[in-house]
């Protein structure tokens, strides 16, 4: 049995989120929460909240025990890009891409 939680259009670049997701993939929930709590990355705030949501979905919707859960699957996809313009020298304009992310986190029972 598995439970999932998704986060759409988070205002953080996908490559920054992927670094932290690689740390928690395959770990049990308590270890993953500890990693997210003590890793000094900005993506950890988003992912800690998402992991709590996935665990709550597993407990309330499927009756799974929190102690038996592992992070079985987690991935990030790019979301819509906010395109902005920054003025530069001699009347030029450079584009700034403000990237967003869609994160999916799946927890399941230990095999």
C-alpha positions in Angstrom: 0.0 0.0 0.0 1.2 3.5 -0.7 0.2 7.0 0.0 1.3 10.1 -1.9 1.4 13.9 -1.5 2.1 16.5 -4.2 3.2 20.1 -4.1 2.5 22.2 -7.1 4.1 25.4 -8.3 6.6 25.8 -5.4 8.7 28.9 -6.0 12.1 27.1 -5.9 14.2 25.7 -8.8 13.9 22.0 -9.4 17.6 21.4 -9.3 17.8 22.7 -5.8 14.9 20.4 -4.7 16.5 17.4 -6.4 19.6 17.6 -4.2 17.6 17.2 -1.0 15.3 14.5 -2.5 18.3 12.4 -3.3 19.2 12.5 0.5 15.8 11.1 1.7 14.9 8.6 -1.1 14.6 5.0 0.3 14.9 6.1 4.0 12.4 5.4 6.7 10.1 8.3 7.7 11.8 9.2 11.0 15.3 9.3 9.4 14.0 11.4 6.5 12.4 13.9 8.9 15.7 14.2 10.8 17.6 14.7 7.6 15.2 17.4 6.5 15.2 19.1 9.8 19.0 19.5 10.1 20.0 20.0 6.4 20.7 23.7 5.7 18.9 23.9 2.3 15.9 26.1 1.5 14.1 23.1 -0.1 13.9 21.3 3.2 11.1 23.6 4.5 8.9 22.6 1.5 9.8 18.9 1.7 9.3 18.6 5.5 5.8 19.8 5.2 5.2 17.6 2.2 6.5 14.5 4.0 4.2 15.2 7.0 1.3 15.5 4.6 2.2 12.1 2.9 2.5 10.4 6.4 -0.9 11.9 7.4 -2.5 10.6 4.2 -1.1 7.2 4.9 -2.4 7.1 8.5 -5.8 8.6 8.0 -6.8 7.3 4.5 -5.2 3.9 4.5 -4.7 3.0 8.2 -1.0 2.5 7.9 1.4 2.8 10.9 3.9 5.6 10.9 6.7 3.3 12.2 6.4 1.0 9.1 6.6 3.7 6.4 9.5 4.5 4.1 10.0 7.1 1.4 9.6 4.8 -1.6 9.5 7.3 -4.4 10.1 11.0 -4.7 10.7 13.2 -7.7 10.5 16.7 -8.9 9.2 18.1 -12.2 9.6 21.7 -13.5 6.5 23.8 -13.2 5.6 27.0 -15.1 8.4 29.5 -15.4 7.8 33.2 -14.5 9.7 35.3 -17.0 10.9 38.7 -15.9 13.0 41.4 -17.5 16.0 43.1 -15.9 17.3 46.3 -17.4 21.0 46.3 -18.4 23.5 48.7 -19.8 22.9 50.7 -23.0 19.2 50.2 -23.1 19.3 46.4 -23.3 17.1 44.0 -21.4 18.0 40.6 -20.1 15.5 37.9 -19.2 15.4 36.4 -15.8 13.6 33.0 -15.5 12.1 32.4 -12.0 11.6 28.7 -12.0 9.0 26.7 -10.1 8.7 23.0 -9.1 6.1 20.3 -8.8 7.2 17.7 -6.2 5.7 14.3 -5.6 6.5 12.2 -2.6 5.3 8.6 -2.1 5.5 6.7 1.2 4.8 2.9 1.4 5.0 0.0 3.9 8.4 -1.7 4.4 8.7 -4.8 2.4 
